Amino acid sequence: MARVVAVHGVGKQMLGEDSLLKEWCPALQDGLRRAGRPPLCEHELAMAFYGDLFRPAGKMLAVGDPLYTAADVAAGFEQELLLSWWQAAADVDPGVSPPGLDTLARTPRSVQAALRALSNSRFFSGIALRAMIFDLKQVRHYLTDNQLRRMARERVAALIGADTQVVVGHSLGTIIAYEALCALPNHGVRALVTMGSPLGIPMIFDRLLPKPGRWPGADTLAWTNIVDSGDVVALVKDLRPQFGQQLRSALVHNGSHAHDATIYLTSFLTGSAIAEGLDAG
Protein backbone atom coordinates (compact mmCIF):
# COMPACT_ATOMS: atom_id res chain seq x y z
CA MET A 1 0.00 0.00 0.00
CA ALA A 2 1.09 3.60 -0.62
CA ARG A 3 2.47 5.71 2.22
CA VAL A 4 0.53 8.75 0.99
CA VAL A 5 -3.01 8.55 -0.39
CA ALA A 6 -4.28 11.58 -2.31
CA VAL A 7 -7.96 12.40 -2.83
CA HIS A 8 -8.64 14.86 -5.65
CA GLY A 9 -11.22 17.60 -5.74
CA VAL A 10 -14.33 18.53 -7.67
CA GLY A 11 -14.56 18.66 -11.47
CA LYS A 12 -12.07 15.91 -12.39
CA GLN A 13 -14.57 13.55 -14.00
CA MET A 14 -12.77 13.64 -17.36
CA LEU A 15 -9.42 12.58 -15.89
CA GLY A 16 -8.18 9.48 -14.08
CA GLU A 17 -5.69 8.19 -11.52
CA ASP A 18 -2.60 8.40 -13.68
CA SER A 19 -3.37 11.77 -15.24
CA LEU A 20 -4.02 13.30 -11.83
CA LEU A 21 -0.84 11.81 -10.38
CA LYS A 22 1.12 13.53 -13.17
CA GLU A 23 -0.16 16.83 -11.72
CA TRP A 24 -0.03 16.01 -8.03
CA CYS A 25 3.24 14.09 -7.73
CA PRO A 26 5.70 16.82 -8.84
CA ALA A 27 3.85 19.45 -6.78
CA LEU A 28 3.81 17.25 -3.67
CA GLN A 29 7.52 16.50 -4.10
CA ASP A 30 8.24 20.24 -4.36
CA GLY A 31 6.36 20.84 -1.11
CA LEU A 32 8.41 18.14 0.63
CA ARG A 33 11.61 19.73 -0.66
CA ARG A 34 10.52 23.14 0.67
CA ALA A 35 10.08 21.42 4.03
CA GLY A 36 13.58 19.93 3.83
CA ARG A 37 12.48 16.33 3.35
CA PRO A 38 13.64 13.93 0.62
CA PRO A 39 11.05 13.21 -2.10
CA LEU A 40 8.89 10.12 -2.09
CA CYS A 41 9.42 7.22 -4.43
CA GLU A 42 6.82 7.02 -7.18
CA HIS A 43 5.14 3.92 -5.75
CA GLU A 44 4.69 5.60 -2.35
CA LEU A 45 1.92 7.93 -3.62
CA ALA A 46 -1.50 6.72 -4.78
CA MET A 47 -4.51 8.63 -6.09
CA ALA A 48 -7.98 7.67 -4.89
CA PHE A 49 -9.96 8.52 -8.01
CA TYR A 50 -13.74 8.91 -7.85
CA GLY A 51 -14.37 11.42 -10.64
CA ASP A 52 -15.75 8.80 -13.02
CA LEU A 53 -18.71 8.32 -10.67
CA PHE A 54 -19.91 11.77 -11.82
CA ARG A 55 -19.10 11.37 -15.51
CA PRO A 56 -22.21 11.32 -17.68
CA ALA A 57 -22.80 8.09 -19.55
CA GLY A 58 -21.35 8.30 -23.03
CA LYS A 59 -23.32 8.18 -26.22
CA MET A 60 -22.54 8.86 -29.86
CA LEU A 61 -21.86 12.51 -30.74
CA ALA A 62 -22.18 13.68 -27.11
CA VAL A 63 -19.13 14.23 -24.96
CA GLY A 64 -18.22 16.39 -22.00
CA ASP A 65 -20.38 17.87 -19.27
CA PRO A 66 -24.11 18.39 -19.77
CA LEU A 67 -24.97 21.78 -21.28
CA TYR A 68 -26.29 23.26 -18.04
CA THR A 69 -27.80 26.73 -17.82
CA ALA A 70 -28.93 28.90 -14.91
CA ALA A 71 -32.31 27.17 -15.04
CA ASP A 72 -30.62 23.89 -14.04
CA VAL A 73 -29.40 25.16 -10.66
CA ALA A 74 -31.74 23.33 -8.29
CA ALA A 75 -33.54 25.08 -5.47
CA GLY A 76 -32.27 24.41 -1.98
CA PHE A 77 -28.68 23.21 -1.56
CA GLU A 78 -27.37 24.23 -5.00
CA GLN A 79 -28.82 27.74 -4.88
CA GLU A 80 -27.67 28.27 -1.29
CA LEU A 81 -24.11 27.18 -2.08
CA LEU A 82 -24.03 29.31 -5.23
CA LEU A 83 -25.12 32.40 -3.31
CA SER A 84 -22.52 31.64 -0.63
CA TRP A 85 -19.83 31.51 -3.33
CA TRP A 86 -21.02 34.86 -4.66
CA GLN A 87 -20.82 36.53 -1.25
CA ALA A 88 -17.39 35.01 -0.59
CA ALA A 89 -16.09 36.15 -3.98
CA ALA A 90 -17.35 39.68 -3.32
CA ASP A 91 -15.59 39.66 0.06
CA VAL A 92 -12.16 39.05 -1.50
CA ASP A 93 -12.48 40.51 -5.01
CA PRO A 94 -13.20 44.24 -5.38
CA GLY A 95 -14.33 43.60 -8.95
CA VAL A 96 -17.31 41.52 -7.81
CA SER A 97 -20.39 43.42 -6.71
CA PRO A 98 -21.87 41.92 -3.54
CA PRO A 99 -25.37 40.48 -3.63
CA GLY A 100 -28.01 42.98 -2.61
CA LEU A 101 -31.17 42.37 -0.66
CA ASP A 102 -33.11 41.96 -3.89
CA THR A 103 -30.80 39.17 -5.09
CA LEU A 104 -30.35 37.23 -1.86
CA ALA A 105 -33.75 35.59 -2.30
CA ARG A 106 -33.45 32.15 -3.87
CA THR A 107 -35.07 32.90 -7.20
CA PRO A 108 -34.13 32.30 -10.86
CA ARG A 109 -33.15 35.97 -11.04
CA SER A 110 -30.71 35.62 -8.14
CA VAL A 111 -29.17 32.50 -9.72
CA GLN A 112 -28.55 34.33 -12.99
CA ALA A 113 -27.08 37.31 -11.11
CA ALA A 114 -24.80 35.05 -9.07
CA LEU A 115 -23.50 33.18 -12.12
CA ARG A 116 -22.91 36.43 -13.97
CA ALA A 117 -21.01 37.92 -11.01
CA LEU A 118 -18.91 34.80 -10.47
CA SER A 119 -18.00 34.51 -14.15
CA ASN A 120 -16.40 37.96 -13.84
CA SER A 121 -14.49 37.17 -10.65
CA ARG A 122 -10.78 36.38 -10.52
CA PHE A 123 -11.49 33.14 -8.71
CA PHE A 124 -13.84 31.67 -11.33
CA SER A 125 -12.27 33.29 -14.39
CA GLY A 126 -11.91 30.82 -17.23
CA ILE A 127 -14.46 28.39 -15.79
CA ALA A 128 -17.36 27.80 -18.12
CA LEU A 129 -20.83 28.38 -16.71
CA ARG A 130 -21.84 24.77 -17.33
CA ALA A 131 -18.73 23.54 -15.48
CA MET A 132 -19.51 25.79 -12.51
CA ILE A 133 -23.03 24.39 -12.31
CA PHE A 134 -21.71 20.83 -12.73
CA ASP A 135 -19.40 21.39 -9.73
CA LEU A 136 -22.37 22.52 -7.64
CA LYS A 137 -24.22 19.38 -8.60
CA GLN A 138 -21.26 17.14 -7.78
CA VAL A 139 -21.17 18.39 -4.20
CA ARG A 140 -24.94 17.96 -3.82
CA HIS A 141 -24.93 14.50 -5.41
CA TYR A 142 -22.21 13.29 -3.09
CA LEU A 143 -24.08 14.48 -0.01
CA THR A 144 -27.50 13.19 -1.10
CA ASP A 145 -26.83 10.04 -3.17
CA ASN A 146 -26.05 7.29 -0.67
CA GLN A 147 -24.83 4.80 -3.27
CA LEU A 148 -22.46 7.26 -4.92
CA ARG A 149 -21.24 8.39 -1.50
CA ARG A 150 -20.49 4.83 -0.47
CA MET A 151 -18.65 4.08 -3.72
CA ALA A 152 -16.50 7.22 -3.48
CA ARG A 153 -15.55 6.45 0.11
CA GLU A 154 -14.70 2.88 -0.82
CA ARG A 155 -12.25 4.17 -3.45
CA VAL A 156 -10.34 5.91 -0.64
CA ALA A 157 -10.61 3.08 1.86
CA ALA A 158 -9.32 0.54 -0.68
CA LEU A 159 -5.97 2.36 -0.86
CA ILE A 160 -5.47 2.79 2.88
CA GLY A 161 -3.46 -0.05 4.34
CA ALA A 162 -1.04 -0.76 7.15
CA ASP A 163 1.69 1.24 5.39
CA THR A 164 -0.44 4.34 4.79
CA GLN A 165 0.78 7.23 6.92
CA VAL A 166 -0.74 10.31 5.30
CA VAL A 167 -4.03 11.15 3.54
CA VAL A 168 -4.11 14.39 1.54
CA GLY A 169 -7.46 15.71 0.29
CA HIS A 170 -8.44 18.72 -1.80
CA SER A 171 -11.82 20.45 -2.16
CA LEU A 172 -14.64 17.86 -2.33
CA GLY A 173 -11.94 15.26 -1.75
CA THR A 174 -11.50 16.55 1.81
CA ILE A 175 -15.10 15.60 2.58
CA ILE A 176 -14.64 12.12 1.11
CA ALA A 177 -11.28 11.62 2.84
CA TYR A 178 -12.72 12.75 6.18
CA GLU A 179 -15.75 10.46 5.96
CA ALA A 180 -13.66 7.52 4.74
CA LEU A 181 -11.31 7.82 7.73
CA CYS A 182 -14.23 8.14 10.14
CA ALA A 183 -15.67 4.92 8.72
CA LEU A 184 -12.40 2.96 9.02
CA PRO A 185 -12.05 1.44 12.50
CA ASN A 186 -8.55 1.52 13.96
CA HIS A 187 -6.81 2.84 10.87
CA GLY A 188 -3.17 3.74 11.34
CA VAL A 189 -3.06 6.99 9.34
CA ARG A 190 -0.84 9.46 11.19
CA ALA A 191 -1.70 12.68 9.36
CA LEU A 192 -4.69 14.10 7.51
CA VAL A 193 -3.94 17.14 5.36
CA THR A 194 -6.93 19.00 3.92
CA MET A 195 -6.52 21.78 1.34
CA GLY A 196 -9.19 24.25 0.22
CA SER A 197 -11.77 22.37 2.22
CA PRO A 198 -15.50 23.17 2.31
CA LEU A 199 -15.96 21.01 5.45
CA GLY A 200 -16.82 24.02 7.61
CA ILE A 201 -19.71 25.31 5.49
CA PRO A 202 -22.82 24.72 7.64
CA MET A 203 -24.89 23.17 4.84
CA ILE A 204 -22.06 20.64 4.31
CA PHE A 205 -20.94 20.17 7.93
CA ASP A 206 -24.48 19.32 9.05
CA ARG A 207 -24.69 16.53 6.45
CA LEU A 208 -21.42 14.78 7.33
CA LEU A 209 -21.43 11.08 8.19
CA PRO A 210 -21.31 9.32 10.54
CA LYS A 211 -21.59 12.39 12.77
CA PRO A 212 -20.60 16.04 12.21
CA GLY A 213 -17.52 17.06 14.15
CA ARG A 214 -16.18 13.59 14.87
CA TRP A 215 -12.40 13.31 15.00
CA PRO A 216 -11.33 11.13 12.02
CA GLY A 217 -8.94 8.84 13.82
CA ALA A 218 -7.03 8.23 17.01
CA ASP A 219 -6.09 11.09 19.32
CA THR A 220 -2.57 10.84 17.89
CA LEU A 221 -3.75 11.72 14.37
CA ALA A 222 -2.40 15.10 13.26
CA TRP A 223 -4.94 17.00 11.14
CA THR A 224 -3.76 20.14 9.34
CA ASN A 225 -6.24 22.23 7.37
CA ILE A 226 -4.58 24.52 4.82
CA VAL A 227 -6.45 27.33 3.10
CA ASP A 228 -5.85 30.44 1.03
CA SER A 229 -7.69 33.50 2.33
CA GLY A 230 -9.05 34.07 -1.17
CA ASP A 231 -10.28 30.50 -1.67
CA VAL A 232 -14.01 30.91 -2.26
CA VAL A 233 -14.73 27.17 -2.01
CA ALA A 234 -13.27 27.07 1.50
CA LEU A 235 -15.81 29.55 2.86
CA VAL A 236 -15.00 28.74 6.50
CA LYS A 237 -11.25 29.14 6.91
CA ASP A 238 -10.83 27.91 10.49
CA LEU A 239 -12.30 24.45 11.18
CA ARG A 240 -11.32 24.31 14.85
CA PRO A 241 -14.69 25.50 16.22
CA GLN A 242 -16.39 22.52 14.55
CA PHE A 243 -13.75 19.79 14.81
CA GLY A 244 -11.75 20.66 17.90
CA GLN A 245 -8.76 22.70 18.98
CA GLN A 246 -6.33 19.86 18.22
CA LEU A 247 -6.87 20.59 14.51
CA ARG A 248 -4.17 22.87 13.13
CA SER A 249 -5.26 25.66 10.79
CA ALA A 250 -2.79 27.22 8.35
CA LEU A 251 -3.09 30.08 5.87
CA VAL A 252 -1.10 30.09 2.62
CA HIS A 253 -0.91 32.46 -0.32
CA ASN A 254 -1.65 30.85 -3.69
CA GLY A 255 -1.72 34.01 -5.77
CA SER A 256 -4.36 34.15 -8.49
CA HIS A 257 -4.92 30.37 -8.28
CA ALA A 258 -6.40 30.32 -4.79
CA HIS A 259 -8.08 26.90 -5.05
CA ASP A 260 -5.55 25.07 -7.24
CA ALA A 261 -4.48 21.76 -5.69
CA THR A 262 -0.97 21.81 -7.14
CA ILE A 263 -0.31 25.31 -5.79
CA TYR A 264 -1.45 24.19 -2.35
CA LEU A 265 0.88 21.19 -2.56
CA THR A 266 4.02 23.21 -3.33
CA SER A 267 3.63 25.24 -0.13
CA PHE A 268 6.16 24.82 2.66
CA LEU A 269 3.30 24.44 5.15
CA THR A 270 1.70 21.62 3.15
CA GLY A 271 5.03 19.90 2.70
CA SER A 272 5.74 20.19 6.41
CA ALA A 273 2.37 18.67 7.36
CA ILE A 274 2.93 15.73 5.01
CA ALA A 275 6.51 15.28 6.16
CA GLU A 276 5.43 15.19 9.79
CA GLY A 277 3.08 12.30 9.07
CA LEU A 278 5.80 10.43 7.17
CA ASP A 279 8.36 10.93 9.93
CA ALA A 280 6.09 10.18 12.89
CA GLY A 281 7.15 7.12 14.82
C-alpha positions in Angstrom: 0.0 0.0 0.0 1.1 3.6 -0.6 2.5 5.7 2.2 0.5 8.7 1.0 -3.0 8.5 -0.4 -4.3 11.6 -2.3 -8.0 12.4 -2.8 -8.6 14.9 -5.7 -11.2 17.6 -5.7 -14.3 18.5 -7.7 -14.6 18.7 -11.5 -12.1 15.9 -12.4 -14.6 13.5 -14.0 -12.8 13.6 -17.4 -9.4 12.6 -15.9 -8.2 9.5 -14.1 -5.7 8.2 -11.5 -2.6 8.4 -13.7 -3.4 11.8 -15.2 -4.0 13.3 -11.8 -0.8 11.8 -10.4 1.1 13.5 -13.2 -0.2 16.8 -11.7 0.0 16.0 -8.0 3.2 14.1 -7.7 5.7 16.8 -8.8 3.8 19.5 -6.8 3.8 17.3 -3.7 7.5 16.5 -4.1 8.2 20.2 -4.4 6.4 20.8 -1.1 8.4 18.1 0.6 11.6 19.7 -0.7 10.5 23.1 0.7 10.1 21.4 4.0 13.6 19.9 3.8 12.5 16.3 3.3 13.6 13.9 0.6 11.1 13.2 -2.1 8.9 10.1 -2.1 9.4 7.2 -4.4 6.8 7.0 -7.2 5.1 3.9 -5.8 4.7 5.6 -2.4 1.9 7.9 -3.6 -1.5 6.7 -4.8 -4.5 8.6 -6.1 -8.0 7.7 -4.9 -10.0 8.5 -8.0 -13.7 8.9 -7.8 -14.4 11.4 -10.6 -15.7 8.8 -13.0 -18.7 8.3 -10.7 -19.9 11.8 -11.8 -19.1 11.4 -15.5 -22.2 11.3 -17.7 -22.8 8.1 -19.5 -21.3 8.3 -23.0 -23.3 8.2 -26.2 -22.5 8.9 -29.9 -21.9 12.5 -30.7 -22.2 13.7 -27.1 -19.1 14.2 -25.0 -18.2 16.4 -22.0 -20.4 17.9 -19.3 -24.1 18.4 -19.8 -25.0 21.8 -21.3 -26.3 23.3 -18.0 -27.8 26.7 -17.8 -28.9 28.9 -14.9 -32.3 27.2 -15.0 -30.6 23.9 -14.0 -29.4 25.2 -10.7 -31.7 23.3 -8.3 -33.5 25.1 -5.5 -32.3 24.4 -2.0 -28.7 23.2 -1.6 -27.4 24.2 -5.0 -28.8 27.7 -4.9 -27.7 28.3 -1.3 -24.1 27.2 -2.1 -24.0 29.3 -5.2 -25.1 32.4 -3.3 -22.5 31.6 -0.6 -19.8 31.5 -3.3 -21.0 34.9 -4.7 -20.8 36.5 -1.3 -17.4 35.0 -0.6 -16.1 36.1 -4.0 -17.4 39.7 -3.3 -15.6 39.7 0.1 -12.2 39.1 -1.5 -12.5 40.5 -5.0 -13.2 44.2 -5.4 -14.3 43.6 -8.9 -17.3 41.5 -7.8 -20.4 43.4 -6.7 -21.9 41.9 -3.5 -25.4 40.5 -3.6 -28.0 43.0 -2.6 -31.2 42.4 -0.7 -33.1 42.0 -3.9 -30.8 39.2 -5.1 -30.4 37.2 -1.9 -33.8 35.6 -2.3 -33.4 32.1 -3.9 -35.1 32.9 -7.2 -34.1 32.3 -10.9 -33.1 36.0 -11.0 -30.7 35.6 -8.1 -29.2 32.5 -9.7 -28.5 34.3 -13.0 -27.1 37.3 -11.1 -24.8 35.0 -9.1 -23.5 33.2 -12.1 -22.9 36.4 -14.0 -21.0 37.9 -11.0 -18.9 34.8 -10.5 -18.0 34.5 -14.1 -16.4 38.0 -13.8 -14.5 37.2 -10.6 -10.8 36.4 -10.5 -11.5 33.1 -8.7 -13.8 31.7 -11.3 -12.3 33.3 -14.4 -11.9 30.8 -17.2 -14.5 28.4 -15.8 -17.4 27.8 -18.1 -20.8 28.4 -16.7 -21.8 24.8 -17.3 -18.7 23.5 -15.5 -19.5 25.8 -12.5 -23.0 24.4 -12.3 -21.7 20.8 -12.7 -19.4 21.4 -9.7 -22.4 22.5 -7.6 -24.2 19.4 -8.6 -21.3 17.1 -7.8 -21.2 18.4 -4.2 -24.9 18.0 -3.8 -24.9 14.5 -5.4 -22.2 13.3 -3.1 -24.1 14.5 0.0 -27.5 13.2 -1.1 -26.8 10.0 -3.2 -26.1 7.3 -0.7 -24.8 4.8 -3.3 -22.5 7.3 -4.9 -21.2 8.4 -1.5 -20.5 4.8 -0.5 -18.7 4.1 -3.7 -16.5 7.2 -3.5 -15.5 6.5 0.1 -14.7 2.9 -0.8 -12.2 4.2 -3.4 -10.3 5.9 -0.6 -10.6 3.1 1.9 -9.3 0.5 -0.7 -6.0 2.4 -0.9 -5.5 2.8 2.9 -3.5 0.0 4.3 -1.0 -0.8 7.2 1.7 1.2 5.4 -0.4 4.3 4.8 0.8 7.2 6.9 -0.7 10.3 5.3 -4.0 11.1 3.5 -4.1 14.4 1.5 -7.5 15.7 0.3 -8.4 18.7 -1.8 -11.8 20.4 -2.2 -14.6 17.9 -2.3 -11.9 15.3 -1.7 -11.5 16.6 1.8 -15.1 15.6 2.6 -14.6 12.1 1.1 -11.3 11.6 2.8 -12.7 12.7 6.2 -15.7 10.5 6.0 -13.7 7.5 4.7 -11.3 7.8 7.7 -14.2 8.1 10.1 -15.7 4.9 8.7 -12.4 3.0 9.0 -12.0 1.4 12.5 -8.6 1.5 14.0 -6.8 2.8 10.9 -3.2 3.7 11.3 -3.1 7.0 9.3 -0.8 9.5 11.2 -1.7 12.7 9.4 -4.7 14.1 7.5 -3.9 17.1 5.4 -6.9 19.0 3.9 -6.5 21.8 1.3 -9.2 24.2 0.2 -11.8 22.4 2.2 -15.5 23.2 2.3 -16.0 21.0 5.4 -16.8 24.0 7.6 -19.7 25.3 5.5 -22.8 24.7 7.6 -24.9 23.2 4.8 -22.1 20.6 4.3 -20.9 20.2 7.9 -24.5 19.3 9.1 -24.7 16.5 6.4 -21.4 14.8 7.3 -21.4 11.1 8.2 -21.3 9.3 10.5 -21.6 12.4 12.8 -20.6 16.0 12.2 -17.5 17.1 14.2 -16.2 13.6 14.9 -12.4 13.3 15.0 -11.3 11.1 12.0 -8.9 8.8 13.8 -7.0 8.2 17.0 -6.1 11.1 19.3 -2.6 10.8 17.9 -3.8 11.7 14.4 -2.4 15.1 13.3 -4.9 17.0 11.1 -3.8 20.1 9.3 -6.2 22.2 7.4 -4.6 24.5 4.8 -6.5 27.3 3.1 -5.8 30.4 1.0 -7.7 33.5 2.3 -9.1 34.1 -1.2 -10.3 30.5 -1.7 -14.0 30.9 -2.3 -14.7 27.2 -2.0 -13.3 27.1 1.5 -15.8 29.6 2.9 -15.0 28.7 6.5 -11.3 29.1 6.9 -10.8 27.9 10.5 -12.3 24.5 11.2 -11.3 24.3 14.9 -14.7 25.5 16.2 -16.4 22.5 14.5 -13.7 19.8 14.8 -11.7 20.7 17.9 -8.8 22.7 19.0 -6.3 19.9 18.2 -6.9 20.6 14.5 -4.2 22.9 13.1 -5.3 25.7 10.8 -2.8 27.2 8.4 -3.1 30.1 5.9 -1.1 30.1 2.6 -0.9 32.5 -0.3 -1.7 30.9 -3.7 -1.7 34.0 -5.8 -4.4 34.2 -8.5 -4.9 30.4 -8.3 -6.4 30.3 -4.8 -8.1 26.9 -5.1 -5.5 25.1 -7.2 -4.5 21.8 -5.7 -1.0 21.8 -7.1 -0.3 25.3 -5.8 -1.4 24.2 -2.3 0.9 21.2 -2.6 4.0 23.2 -3.3 3.6 25.2 -0.1 6.2 24.8 2.7 3.3 24.4 5.1 1.7 21.6 3.1 5.0 19.9 2.7 5.7 20.2 6.4 2.4 18.7 7.4 2.9 15.7 5.0 6.5 15.3 6.2 5.4 15.2 9.8 3.1 12.3 9.1 5.8 10.4 7.2 8.4 10.9 9.9 6.1 10.2 12.9 7.2 7.1 14.8 
